């Protein structure tokens, strides 16, 4: 085996990791195309439930908003008024 043969050989990429990367790109692209996320109400409820596990808070003291910029960036804003001890 010559030194040039060593540099010519290329390892084939793992097909499972390639498929995973492609699927992540497709999912990210599809999420960017949706105007109104259908998962938002459920996500909001789950966030409220997690907060209630640790702190007794009324629902009106929690505000969850999703803002979308023109650059197709989404910002999740969460405001919680915590009770004083």
BABADO-436010 format. One record per residue: chain; residue in three letters; z, y negated, x negated of N, C-alpha, C in turn. Coordinates in steps of 0.001 Angstrom, whole numbers, plus 524288, in hexadecimal, padded with zeros to 5 digits. Layout:
BEGIN
A:ALA:Z:Y:X:Z:Y:X:Z:Y:X .
...
END
This chain:
BEGIN
A:UNK:80000:8049B:7FCB1:80000:80000:80000:80000:7FB30:7FC8B .
A:UNK:7FC29:7F7F2:7FD64:7FBC5:7F33E:7FA32:7FEE5:7EED7:7FCB4 .
A:UNK:7FF99:7EAD3:7F9CD:80281:7E64B:7FBAC:7FFA5:7E399:80023 .
A:UNK:7FA82:7E38B:8000C:7F77D:7E117:80440:7F800:7E417:80967 .
A:UNK:7F862:7E946:80922:7F90E:7EC52:80DE5:7FE3C:7EB0E:8109A .
A:UNK:8022D:7E9CE:80D8E:80744:7E875:80FC6:806F0:7E389:8131C .
A:UNK:803F7:7DFB6:8115A:80382:7DAD5:8143E:7FFCE:7DB41:818EB .
A:UNK:7FC4C:7DEF6:818EB:7F89C:7DF94:81D36:7FB11:7E219:82201 .
A:UNK:7FEDF:7E556:82139:80135:7E805:825B1:8048E:7E440:828D0 .
A:UNK:803FA:7E49D:82DCF:8070A:7E155:83153:809DB:7E4EA:83526 .
A:UNK:80EA6:7E392:8363B:811A5:7E694:839FF:81017:7E4D6:83F7A .
A:UNK:80F80:7E8A8:842E9:80E3E:7E76D:84856:81335:7E58B:84B0D .
A:UNK:812C7:7E17C:84E3A:81771:7DF9D:850F5:81930:7E38A:85514 .
A:UNK:81E22:7E375:85634:8205B:7E6D7:85A2B:81E32:7E53A:85F7D .
A:UNK:81BE0:7E8EC:86253:8195D:7E792:86749:81D55:7E5FD:86B6B .
A:UNK:821F8:7E82D:86B37:825F3:7E6B7:86F10:827AC:7E112:86E4F .
A:UNK:82871:7DF79:86977:82A11:7DA10:86888:825A8:7D640:869D0 .
A:UNK:820D7:7D7CA:868D6:81C61:7D477:86A39:81C06:7D3DA:87025 .
A:UNK:81CB4:7D817:87302:81C89:7D7D5:878B3:820F6:7D477:87AD0 .
A:UNK:82592:7D4E8:87875:82A07:7D1C6:87A28:828FB:7CBF8:87955 .
A:UNK:826DC:7CA8F:874D5:825A8:7C50E:873BD:82195:7C2F2:87788 .
A:UNK:81DA3:7C600:878A4:81998:7C451:87C57:81BCD:7C39F:881CF .
A:UNK:81F34:7C72F:8836E:8219E:7C6BE:88891:82511:7C1E9:888EE .
A:UNK:827E8:7C0B0:884C3:82B21:7BBFA:884BA:827CD:7B719:88538 .
A:UNK:82352:7B70A:882BD:81FCF:7B28C:88316:81DB4:7B1FD:888A3 .
A:UNK:81C3B:7B656:88B07:81A28:7B631:89060:81E59:7B454:89430 .
A:UNK:8231C:7B65C:893AE:82758:7B4CB:89738:8289C:7AF07:89688 .
A:UNK:828D7:7AD34:891AF:829EF:7A7AA:890BC:825A5:7A43E:89306 .
A:UNK:820CD:7A5ED:892A3:81C6E:7A2F1:894C4:81CB4:7A2BC:89ABB .
A:UNK:81DF6:7A71C:89D37:81E50:7A73C:8A2E4:822DD:7A3F7:8A4E2 .
A:UNK:8272B:7A3EA:8A212:82B98:7A0A3:8A39A:82A25:79AE3:8A35B .
A:UNK:82708:79978:89F90:82571:79409:89EFC:821C6:79237:8A34B .
A:UNK:81EFC:795CA:8A5A8:81B3F:7945E:8A9B9:81DBB:793B3:8AF13 .
A:UNK:8224C:795D3:8AFE2:824CD:79563:8B502:82711:78FF5:8B5BF .
A:UNK:82652:78DD1:8BA5A:8287D:788AC:8BB82:82E38:7890C:8BD03 .
A:UNK:82F7B:78C63:8C0A2:834D8:78CEE:8C275:836CF:79264:8C10C .
A:UNK:83AC1:792AC:8BDC9:83CB0:797DE:8BC5B:83F7E:79A7A:8C0EE .
A:UNK:83E04:79F42:8C212:84065:7A207:8C66E:845AB:7A460:8C4FE .
A:UNK:846EA:7A491:8C011:84BDD:7A6C2:8BE52:85049:7A2BC:8BE46 .
A:UNK:84F17:79DD5:8BF11:852F5:799AD:8BE78:857A5:79A28:8C22D .
A:UNK:856F9:79B27:8C73D:85B98:79B99:8CAA8:85F4A:79FFF:8C900 .
A:UNK:85D13:7A468:8C77F:8605D:7A8C1:8C5CB:86315:7A777:8C0A3 .
A:UNK:86054:7A4FE:8BD0C:862A9:7A37C:8B814:86715:79F93:8B8E5 .
A:UNK:8664E:79BE4:8BC6F:86A52:79804:8BDA8:86F38:79AB0:8BFBD .
A:UNK:86E8C:79E5C:8C34C:872FE:7A12A:8C585:875D9:7A459:8C15E .
A:UNK:87306:7A6CE:8BDDF:87578:7A9E0:8B9B7:8787C:7A664:8B5EC .
A:UNK:87675:7A1CD:8B4C9:87938:79E21:8B15F:87E59:79C6E:8B3E8 .
A:UNK:87E32:79B53:8B8EF:882E8:799C5:8BBC6:886F0:79E30:8BBC0 .
A:UNK:8852D:7A2FC:8BC78:888C2:7A775:8BC6D:88B54:7A82B:8B716 .
A:UNK:88863:7A764:8B2EC:88A9F:7A7E4:8ADA7:88EA7:7A3A5:8ACAF .
A:UNK:88D91:79EE7:8AE5A:89158:79A9E:8ADAD:89650:79BD1:8B0BB .
A:UNK:895BC:79DE9:8B566:89A4D:79F23:8B8AA:89D95:7A39F:8B675 .
A:UNK:89B66:7A6C8:8B307:89E78:7AAEC:8B090:8A2CC:7A89C:8AD2B .
A:UNK:8A1C9:7A40B:8AAFB:8A568:7A1BE:8A736:8A85A:79D06:8A94E .
A:UNK:8A606:79A31:8AD09:8A867:79563:8AF04:8A7AB:79534:8B4EF .
A:UNK:8ABC9:79396:8B7B8:8AB67:792E7:8BD60:8A8CF:78D9E:8BE79 .
A:UNK:8A3F2:78DCD:8C041:8A0DC:78915:8C127:89E30:7898B:8C676 .
A:UNK:89E01:7853F:8C944:89B23:7851E:8CE37:8954D:784BE:8CD24 .
A:UNK:89237:7868B:8D0E4:88C8E:7866D:8D04E:88A78:780DB:8CFDE .
A:UNK:88CEC:77D2F:8D28A:88B0D:777C7:8D255:88C47:77529:8CD14 .
A:UNK:88F61:777A6:8C9C6:89090:77586:8C49C:88CDB:77799:8C06C .
A:UNK:8890E:77ABB:8C204:8853C:77CF2:8BE61:87FD4:77B16:8BFFF .
A:UNK:87D00:77900:8BC46:877AF:7772E:8BD3A:87409:779CD:8B94B .
A:UNK:8700B:77C71:8BB5B:86C27:77F07:8B812:866D2:77CE3:8B99A .
A:UNK:86403:77ACA:8B5C2:85ED7:77893:8B6C6:85AFA:77A86:8B2B3 .
A:UNK:85633:77B37:8B463:85200:77CC8:8B0E8:84DEA:77880:8B0EB .
A:UNK:84D07:77612:8AC79:84921:771F0:8ABF0:844A3:773EC:8A893 .
A:UNK:83FDD:7728F:8AA2F:83B45:77411:8A72D:8387D:76F2F:8A54E .
A:UNK:83762:76F09:8A044:834A0:76A99:89DEF:82EC1:76B7A:89E3A .
A:UNK:82BDF:76777:89CE2:8262F:767E7:89CC9:8244F:76B9C:8988C .
A:UNK:82780:76C7B:894A1:8260F:76FE6:89045:82717:775A0:8917C .
A:UNK:827E2:776C3:89680:82912:77C18:89845:82E20:77E30:895E9 .
A:UNK:831BF:77AB1:894FF:836E7:77C2F:89324:83AAD:77BEE:897B2 .
A:UNK:83E0B:77FBA:8981E:841EF:77FCD:89C42:84747:77EC9:899E8 .
A:UNK:84A56:77B95:89CA2:84F99:77A4C:89AE6:8535B:77BD3:89F3A .
A:UNK:8570B:77F2B:89DFA:85B06:780C2:8A1B2:85FDC:77D79:8A0AF .
A:UNK:8616E:77A78:8A4A3:865F1:77700:8A423:86A5B:77925:8A77A .
A:UNK:86EE6:779C8:8A51D:87374:77BEC:8A7C0:87801:7782A:8A716 .
A:UNK:87A0B:77644:8AB77:87E92:772C3:8AB6D:882F6:7754D:8AE82 .
A:UNK:88777:775D1:8ABF6:88C07:7782B:8AE6C:8909F:77487:8ADD7 .
A:UNK:89320:77343:8B236:897E3:7701F:8B20A:89C79:773EC:8B1DA .
A:UNK:89EFB:7742D:8AD5D:8A34A:777DE:8AC9C:8A867:7756E:8AE7A .
A:UNK:8ABC3:7789E:8B0C4:8B0CF:7768A:8B28B:8B465:77562:8ADEA .
A:UNK:8B7C3:77198:8AEB6:8BB92:77056:8AAA9:8C033:77414:8AB26 .
A:UNK:8C2DC:7750B:8A6DB:8C747:778AE:8A6F4:8CBE7:77681:8A979 .
END
